[in-house]
Amino acid sequence: MGFLDLAKKRCSVRKFLSKPVEGEKLNYILDCGRIAPSAVNFQPWVFIVVREEENRKMISQAYSREWLLTAPVIIILCGDHQTAWKRADGKDHTDIDIAIAADHMTLAAAELGLGTCWICNFDKEKLISILELPENLEPIVMLPLGYPDESVLSDRHLKRKGMEEIVKHEKYKP
Ligand SMILES: Cc1cc2nc3c(=O)[nH]c(=O)nc-3n(C[C@H](O)[C@H](O)[C@H](O)COP(=O)(O)O)c2cc1C
């Protein structure tokens, strides 16, 4: 599959089948996150994989949507603000690094026929306490993972701005 087809195949999945995710596939997805580029190659991340039902239920207290519990796996990508690169003007690149790793994982999952959904709208403090994260780690993205229930795919996936609206040549023009 070419890259554009894979990128189009990835979409937000908000309901999963009860079929478990094979360990090999989970490892492949994590490995695709592991090899992502990061500023100065600092790799300021920890990926927490939650599979136990009891623990997934705990996690869902930080993002209370019924569908989240249908995912057999939840990966929480945590950024390490202590080790991430800061530019001379102080800009912290943790979010960018984590976003790239998350994108690698969502695309890898799509390649394997698995579904994911980016989740950032969680209760951060609750999640920190549930995962017992140390002070330097911030949970940045939550990725539920599983086989998609194809009957409930959102049509938002098909809605994108046109090229003419977002691409400017040589310099910005309103
Ligand atoms: C940074 C980011 C944060 C997001 N947070 C959430 C979220 O908290 N809950 C949710 O249901 N979807 C979330 N999404 C999914 C977007 O709503 C979705 O990607 C967008 O509507 C386009 O649909 P598609 O992913 O199917 O192409 C998030 C996506 C991104 C990239």
The ligand as a MOL file (V3000), in Angstrom:
LIG
                    3D

  0  0  0     0  0            999 V3000
M  V30 BEGIN CTAB
M  V30 COUNTS 31 33 0 0 0
M  V30 BEGIN ATOM
M  V30 1 C -4.3600 16.1230 18.6250 0
M  V30 2 C -5.6810 15.4120 18.4720 0
M  V30 3 C -6.5270 15.2990 19.5690 0
M  V30 4 C -7.7250 14.5930 19.4620 0
M  V30 5 N -8.4890 14.3740 20.5890 0
M  V30 6 C -9.6250 13.6560 20.4880 0
M  V30 7 C -10.3890 13.3570 21.6510 0
M  V30 8 O -10.0540 13.7290 22.7690 0
M  V30 9 N -11.5190 12.6190 21.4850 0
M  V30 10 C -11.9200 12.1490 20.2630 0
M  V30 11 O -12.9440 11.4630 20.1890 0
M  V30 12 N -11.2010 12.4150 19.1370 0
M  V30 13 C -10.0780 13.1490 19.2250 0
M  V30 14 N -9.3170 13.3820 18.1040 0
M  V30 15 C -9.7440 12.8340 16.8070 0
M  V30 16 C -10.2250 13.9280 15.8280 0
M  V30 17 O -11.4980 14.3390 16.1810 0
M  V30 18 C -10.1820 13.3240 14.4070 0
M  V30 19 O -8.8570 12.9850 14.0820 0
M  V30 20 C -10.7130 14.3040 13.3430 0
M  V30 21 O -12.0820 14.5590 13.5650 0
M  V30 22 C -10.5530 13.7510 11.9280 0
M  V30 23 O -11.1650 12.4840 11.8110 0
M  V30 24 P -10.3190 11.1910 11.4000 0
M  V30 25 O -9.2960 10.9440 12.4910 0
M  V30 26 O -11.3360 10.0780 11.3520 0
M  V30 27 O -9.6560 11.4460 10.1050 0
M  V30 28 C -8.1230 14.0670 18.2070 0
M  V30 29 C -7.2530 14.1930 17.1070 0
M  V30 30 C -6.0540 14.8410 17.2360 0
M  V30 31 C -5.1230 14.9050 16.0360 0
M  V30 END ATOM
M  V30 BEGIN BOND
M  V30 1 1 1 2
M  V30 2 1 2 3
M  V30 3 2 2 30
M  V30 4 2 3 4
M  V30 5 1 4 5
M  V30 6 1 4 28
M  V30 7 2 5 6
M  V30 8 1 6 7
M  V30 9 1 6 13
M  V30 10 2 7 8
M  V30 11 1 7 9
M  V30 12 1 9 10
M  V30 13 2 10 11
M  V30 14 1 10 12
M  V30 15 2 12 13
M  V30 16 1 13 14
M  V30 17 1 14 15
M  V30 18 1 14 28
M  V30 19 1 15 16
M  V30 20 1 16 17
M  V30 21 1 16 18
M  V30 22 1 18 19
M  V30 23 1 18 20
M  V30 24 1 20 21
M  V30 25 1 20 22
M  V30 26 1 22 23
M  V30 27 1 23 24
M  V30 28 2 24 25
M  V30 29 1 24 26
M  V30 30 1 24 27
M  V30 31 2 28 29
M  V30 32 1 29 30
M  V30 33 1 30 31
M  V30 END BOND
M  V30 END CTAB
M  END
